[in-house]
Amino acid sequence: MASLKALKLRIGSVKSTQKITKAMKMVAAAKLRRAQEAAEAGRPYAERLEAVVSSLAAKVGGADNAPLLLKGTGKSDVHLFVVATSDKGLAGAFNTNIARLARRRADELIKQGKTVHFYTIGKKGRGVLARLYRDRIVHSVEPGDLGKLKFDDARGYAEDLVARFEAGEFDVAHLFYATFKTVLTQEPTEVQLLPVPVPPAAAADAGGAVVEYEPDEESILADLLPRAIAIQLYRAMRENAASEQGSKMTAMDNATRNAGDLIKRLSIEYNRARQAAITTELVEIISGAEAL
């Protein structure tokens, strides 16, 4: 059994930890509100832009003059996984779940004989993936505080990815991030980033639609496609920002509760040890008095 002094010190240490986790929960709750509002505000624009691009892309189809970002290289041998996580931990399974989904999809493609490389945005994602795929990580970015990222940051990542795609470094790019559902639920998500996919529904709708574009569809797509990729990345950053704070808030709440339970158990152990020490002292005094 630990000494009374050791138990008292441990109780004090756990109480200090509990104060920290409680404060971190409150900070995460404040940041979550702003991050959630930003994520929800950005969804309509991203979805509308995706619909416009899909409509234009369905008209162009696989034409020879279609932009490279749309028609692709014609192959699917080399895949680039853009794994977006955060730079900070203490957020429960937020980062691990995204990396786990990427690892599972990478293993599936590798078994099919495909080549898979990783482009990580976030220190924590790189840390998890480097354990198994260190030689496959071609580039890594540390974005810092996800809540403070601007569209220019996402556009910089998009320009780098487009340049790599046009240089022939890969055939297909996949984006991995977490979609914010609720404080308790953040869903790991995978979307194809490059070449820009055309949903079958958009192609079907375009077949019967009579819409004329000025200038031509190819010119509009040449301008919209890079922006659409940047918007996809920016949306992923915003979803990650909300998901990170939601997961962190839940993790810190659980840590605070666990600290409280531990304090109760240690307090009981301390009281029992103290009672045993007092009883031993009384026995010794009574035994000494009887000896006299």
KOLMIVEX-793406 format. One line per field, with one value per residue (C-alpha): residue in three letters; x, y, z. Coordinates in nm, 2 decimals. Last residue first. Layout:
torpa	Ala | ...
X	X | ...
Y	Y | ...
Z	Z | ...
//
This chain:
torpa	Leu | Ala | Glu | Ala | Gly | Ser | Ile | Ile | Glu | Val | Leu | Glu | Thr | Thr | Ile | Ala | Ala | Gln | Arg | Ala | Arg | Asn | Tyr | Glu | Ile | Ser | Leu | Arg | Lys | Ile | Leu | Asp | Gly | Ala | Asn | Arg | Thr | Ala | Asn | Asp | Met | Ala | Thr | Met | Lys | Ser | Gly | Gln | Glu | Ser | Ala | Ala | Asn | Glu | Arg | Met | Ala | Arg | Tyr | Leu | Gln | Ile | Ala | Ile | Ala | Arg | Pro | Leu | Leu | Asp | Ala | Leu | Ile | Ser | Glu | Glu | Asp | Pro | Glu | Tyr | Glu | Val | Val | Ala | Gly | Gly | Ala | Asp | Ala | Ala | Ala | Ala | Pro | Pro | Val | Pro | Val | Pro | Leu | Leu | Gln | Val | Glu | Thr | Pro | Glu | Gln | Thr | Leu | Val | Thr | Lys | Phe | Thr | Ala | Tyr | Phe | Leu | His | Ala | Val | Asp | Phe | Glu | Gly | Ala | Glu | Phe | Arg | Ala | Val | Leu | Asp | Glu | Ala | Tyr | Gly | Arg | Ala | Asp | Asp | Phe | Lys | Leu | Lys | Gly | Leu | Asp | Gly | Pro | Glu | Val | Ser | His | Val | Ile | Arg | Asp | Arg | Tyr | Leu | Arg | Ala | Leu | Val | Gly | Arg | Gly | Lys | Lys | Gly | Ile | Thr | Tyr | Phe | His | Val | Thr | Lys | Gly | Gln | Lys | Ile | Leu | Glu | Asp | Ala | Arg | Arg | Arg | Ala | Leu | Arg | Ala | Ile | Asn | Thr | Asn | Phe | Ala | Gly | Ala | Leu | Gly | Lys | Asp | Ser | Thr | Ala | Val | Val | Phe | Leu | His | Val | Asp | Ser | Lys | Gly | Thr | Gly | Lys | Leu | Leu | Leu | Pro | Ala | Asn | Asp | Ala | Gly | Gly | Val | Lys | Ala | Ala | Leu | Ser | Ser | Val | Val | Ala | Glu | Leu | Arg | Glu | Ala | Tyr | Pro | Arg | Gly | Ala | Glu | Ala | Ala | Glu | Gln | Ala | Arg | Arg | Leu | Lys | Ala | Ala | Ala | Val | Met | Lys | Met | Ala | Lys | Thr | Ile | Lys | Gln | Thr | Ser | Lys | Val | Ser | Gly | Ile | Arg | Leu | Lys | Leu | Ala | Lys | Leu | Ser | Ala | Met
X	0.37 | 0.32 | -0.05 | 0.03 | 0.27 | 0.00 | -0.25 | -0.01 | 0.08 | -0.28 | -0.37 | -0.08 | -0.19 | -0.55 | -0.43 | -0.23 | -0.52 | -0.75 | -0.50 | -0.46 | -0.84 | -0.88 | -0.61 | -0.76 | -1.10 | -0.95 | -0.76 | -1.08 | -1.27 | -0.98 | -0.98 | -1.35 | -1.30 | -1.00 | -1.21 | -1.49 | -1.24 | -1.08 | -1.42 | -1.50 | -1.15 | -1.21 | -1.56 | -1.44 | -1.14 | -1.36 | -1.59 | -1.28 | -1.12 | -1.44 | -1.51 | -1.16 | -1.17 | -1.49 | -1.33 | -1.01 | -1.21 | -1.41 | -1.09 | -0.96 | -1.28 | -1.28 | -0.92 | -1.02 | -1.32 | -1.10 | -0.86 | -1.17 | -1.34 | -1.10 | -1.03 | -1.40 | -1.52 | -1.29 | -1.40 | -1.77 | -1.76 | -1.78 | -2.07 | -2.27 | -2.58 | -2.82 | -3.08 | -3.10 | -3.19 | -2.84 | -2.72 | -2.94 | -2.79 | -2.44 | -2.51 | -2.67 | -2.36 | -2.15 | -1.85 | -1.53 | -1.25 | -0.93 | -0.83 | -1.00 | -1.18 | -1.36 | -1.29 | -1.46 | -1.40 | -1.73 | -1.71 | -1.98 | -2.00 | -2.02 | -2.24 | -2.19 | -1.85 | -1.70 | -1.35 | -1.08 | -0.93 | -0.88 | -0.80 | -0.58 | -0.57 | -0.31 | 0.01 | 0.34 | 0.25 | 0.37 | 0.01 | -0.08 | 0.21 | 0.12 | -0.24 | -0.14 | 0.08 | -0.19 | -0.44 | -0.22 | -0.17 | -0.55 | -0.61 | -0.38 | -0.53 | -0.88 | -0.76 | -0.67 | -0.73 | -0.95 | -0.71 | -0.44 | -0.11 | -0.11 | 0.19 | 0.25 | 0.41 | 0.52 | 0.61 | 0.52 | 0.56 | 0.90 | 0.75 | 0.45 | 0.41 | 0.50 | 0.50 | 0.12 | 0.05 | 0.30 | 0.20 | -0.16 | -0.05 | 0.16 | -0.12 | -0.16 | -0.01 | 0.05 | 0.08 | 0.18 | 0.01 | 0.12 | -0.15 | -0.10 | -0.45 | -0.31 | -0.16 | -0.51 | -0.67 | -0.38 | -0.41 | -0.78 | -0.73 | -0.44 | -0.65 | -0.94 | -0.70 | -0.54 | -0.88 | -0.98 | -0.64 | -0.67 | -1.01 | -0.97 | -0.96 | -0.85 | -0.56 | -0.33 | -0.22 | -0.10 | -0.44 | -0.55 | -0.58 | -0.46 | -0.41 | -0.37 | -0.20 | -0.27 | -0.05 | -0.19 | -0.52 | -0.47 | -0.64 | -0.43 | -0.73 | -1.04 | -1.13 | -0.80 | -0.66 | -0.92 | -1.14 | -1.02 | -1.01 | -1.37 | -1.42 | -1.74 | -1.77 | -2.14 | -2.11 | -1.82 | -2.03 | -2.31 | -2.05 | -1.88 | -2.21 | -2.31 | -1.97 | -2.00 | -2.34 | -2.21 | -1.91 | -2.13 | -2.39 | -2.13 | -1.93 | -2.17 | -2.19 | -1.82 | -1.79 | -2.07 | -1.92 | -1.57 | -1.72 | -1.92 | -1.63 | -1.38 | -1.59 | -1.65 | -1.28 | -1.19 | -1.44 | -1.30 | -0.94 | -1.04 | -1.19 | -0.88 | -0.65 | -0.86 | -0.86 | -0.49 | -0.45 | -0.69 | -0.49 | -0.16 | -0.32 | -0.45 | -0.11 | 0.06 | -0.18 | -0.14 | 0.24 | 0.23 | -0.01 | 0.22 | 0.13 | 0.00
Y	-0.05 | -0.31 | -0.22 | 0.14 | 0.03 | -0.20 | 0.08 | 0.33 | 0.07 | -0.02 | 0.35 | 0.40 | 0.11 | 0.23 | 0.58 | 0.42 | 0.20 | 0.50 | 0.70 | 0.41 | 0.38 | 0.75 | 0.75 | 0.45 | 0.62 | 0.95 | 0.76 | 0.60 | 0.93 | 1.11 | 0.84 | 0.89 | 1.26 | 1.21 | 0.98 | 1.25 | 1.51 | 1.28 | 1.20 | 1.57 | 1.63 | 1.36 | 1.49 | 1.85 | 1.73 | 1.53 | 1.83 | 2.06 | 1.83 | 1.77 | 2.15 | 2.22 | 1.90 | 2.02 | 2.36 | 2.20 | 1.96 | 2.26 | 2.44 | 2.13 | 2.10 | 2.47 | 2.45 | 2.17 | 2.37 | 2.67 | 2.46 | 2.33 | 2.67 | 2.85 | 2.57 | 2.46 | 2.79 | 2.77 | 2.41 | 2.49 | 2.76 | 3.13 | 3.18 | 2.87 | 2.74 | 2.52 | 2.28 | 1.99 | 1.64 | 1.48 | 1.71 | 1.54 | 1.20 | 1.33 | 1.50 | 1.18 | 0.98 | 1.21 | 1.36 | 1.33 | 1.59 | 1.41 | 1.45 | 1.50 | 1.18 | 1.18 | 0.99 | 1.07 | 0.98 | 1.06 | 1.29 | 1.20 | 1.30 | 1.68 | 1.61 | 1.55 | 1.70 | 1.53 | 1.40 | 1.42 | 1.21 | 1.34 | 1.10 | 1.18 | 0.98 | 0.95 | 1.05 | 1.23 | 1.32 | 1.68 | 1.79 | 1.61 | 1.75 | 2.10 | 2.04 | 1.92 | 2.23 | 2.46 | 2.29 | 2.33 | 2.70 | 2.74 | 2.58 | 2.83 | 3.12 | 3.01 | 3.09 | 2.86 | 3.00 | 2.72 | 2.45 | 2.59 | 2.49 | 2.38 | 2.14 | 2.01 | 1.69 | 1.57 | 1.24 | 1.00 | 0.65 | 0.57 | 0.62 | 0.40 | 0.18 | 0.39 | 0.70 | 0.69 | 0.76 | 1.04 | 1.19 | 1.21 | 1.38 | 1.65 | 1.77 | 1.79 | 1.46 | 1.38 | 1.00 | 0.77 | 0.45 | 0.23 | -0.01 | -0.39 | -0.47 | -0.56 | -0.21 | -0.06 | -0.25 | -0.16 | 0.20 | 0.20 | 0.06 | 0.29 | 0.60 | 0.49 | 0.44 | 0.78 | 0.95 | 0.74 | 0.81 | 1.19 | 1.22 | 0.93 | 1.15 | 1.50 | 1.53 | 1.58 | 1.88 | 1.92 | 1.83 | 1.58 | 1.60 | 1.29 | 1.36 | 1.00 | 1.00 | 0.70 | 0.57 | 0.31 | 0.47 | 0.55 | 0.78 | 1.07 | 1.27 | 1.38 | 1.66 | 1.80 | 1.75 | 1.99 | 1.86 | 1.92 | 1.55 | 1.51 | 1.27 | 1.45 | 1.81 | 1.83 | 1.62 | 1.84 | 2.15 | 2.00 | 1.85 | 2.19 | 2.36 | 2.09 | 2.11 | 2.49 | 2.45 | 2.19 | 2.41 | 2.72 | 2.54 | 2.37 | 2.68 | 2.81 | 2.47 | 2.45 | 2.81 | 2.77 | 2.45 | 2.61 | 2.91 | 2.69 | 2.44 | 2.71 | 2.79 | 2.42 | 2.34 | 2.62 | 2.48 | 2.13 | 2.25 | 2.42 | 2.10 | 1.90 | 2.14 | 2.14 | 1.76 | 1.75 | 1.97 | 1.74 | 1.43 | 1.59 | 1.67 | 1.32 | 1.18 | 1.40 | 1.28 | 0.92 | 0.95 | 1.12 | 0.86 | 0.58 | 0.35 | 0.00
Z	3.24 | 2.97 | 2.96 | 2.88 | 2.60 | 2.45 | 2.46 | 2.29 | 2.02 | 1.95 | 1.92 | 1.67 | 1.46 | 1.46 | 1.35 | 1.07 | 0.96 | 0.95 | 0.74 | 0.50 | 0.47 | 0.42 | 0.15 | -0.03 | -0.03 | -0.15 | -0.43 | -0.55 | -0.54 | -0.72 | -0.99 | -1.06 | -1.09 | -1.32 | -1.54 | -1.56 | -1.66 | -1.92 | -2.07 | -2.10 | -2.25 | -2.51 | -2.60 | -2.64 | -2.84 | -3.08 | -3.13 | -3.17 | -3.43 | -3.62 | -3.65 | -3.78 | -4.00 | -4.17 | -4.23 | -4.37 | -4.59 | -4.73 | -4.81 | -4.99 | -5.20 | -5.26 | -5.39 | -5.63 | -5.75 | -5.81 | -6.02 | -6.22 | -6.26 | -6.50 | -6.74 | -6.70 | -6.83 | -7.13 | -7.21 | -7.17 | -7.44 | -7.36 | -7.32 | -7.23 | -7.39 | -7.20 | -7.34 | -7.09 | -7.19 | -7.19 | -6.91 | -6.66 | -6.74 | -6.71 | -6.38 | -6.24 | -6.33 | -6.11 | -6.30 | -6.10 | -6.11 | -6.20 | -5.93 | -5.60 | -5.55 | -5.21 | -4.89 | -4.56 | -4.19 | -4.01 | -3.70 | -3.45 | -3.08 | -3.13 | -3.44 | -3.81 | -3.90 | -4.20 | -4.14 | -4.40 | -4.69 | -5.04 | -5.32 | -5.62 | -5.94 | -6.21 | -6.03 | -6.08 | -6.44 | -6.44 | -6.48 | -6.16 | -5.97 | -6.08 | -5.98 | -5.64 | -5.58 | -5.70 | -5.47 | -5.16 | -5.24 | -5.29 | -4.95 | -4.79 | -4.98 | -4.86 | -4.50 | -4.22 | -3.87 | -3.74 | -3.86 | -3.62 | -3.78 | -4.15 | -4.12 | -4.48 | -4.59 | -4.94 | -5.11 | -4.83 | -4.98 | -4.81 | -4.47 | -4.54 | -4.24 | -3.94 | -4.14 | -4.18 | -3.81 | -3.77 | -4.11 | -3.99 | -3.67 | -3.84 | -4.07 | -4.45 | -4.58 | -4.94 | -4.96 | -5.25 | -5.37 | -5.66 | -5.79 | -5.80 | -5.68 | -5.34 | -5.33 | -5.40 | -5.10 | -4.87 | -4.96 | -4.89 | -4.54 | -4.47 | -4.57 | -4.35 | -4.06 | -4.11 | -4.09 | -3.78 | -3.61 | -3.65 | -3.48 | -3.23 | -2.92 | -2.99 | -2.74 | -3.05 | -3.25 | -3.61 | -3.76 | -4.03 | -4.41 | -4.60 | -4.97 | -5.11 | -5.44 | -5.67 | -5.95 | -6.19 | -6.28 | -6.64 | -6.90 | -6.78 | -6.65 | -6.85 | -6.61 | -6.48 | -6.83 | -6.97 | -7.25 | -7.60 | -7.69 | -7.56 | -7.27 | -7.15 | -7.24 | -7.16 | -6.84 | -6.73 | -6.75 | -6.53 | -6.29 | -6.26 | -6.18 | -5.93 | -5.75 | -5.73 | -5.57 | -5.32 | -5.23 | -5.19 | -4.98 | -4.75 | -4.65 | -4.40 | -4.22 | -4.18 | -4.06 | -3.81 | -3.68 | -3.64 | -3.45 | -3.21 | -3.18 | -3.07 | -2.76 | -2.68 | -2.73 | -2.48 | -2.23 | -2.27 | -2.23 | -1.90 | -1.77 | -1.89 | -1.70 | -1.38 | -1.39 | -1.42 | -1.11 | -0.92 | -1.04 | -0.91 | -0.57 | -0.54 | -0.63 | -0.36 | -0.10 | -0.19 | -0.18 | 0.16 | 0.30 | 0.19 | -0.09 | 0.00
//
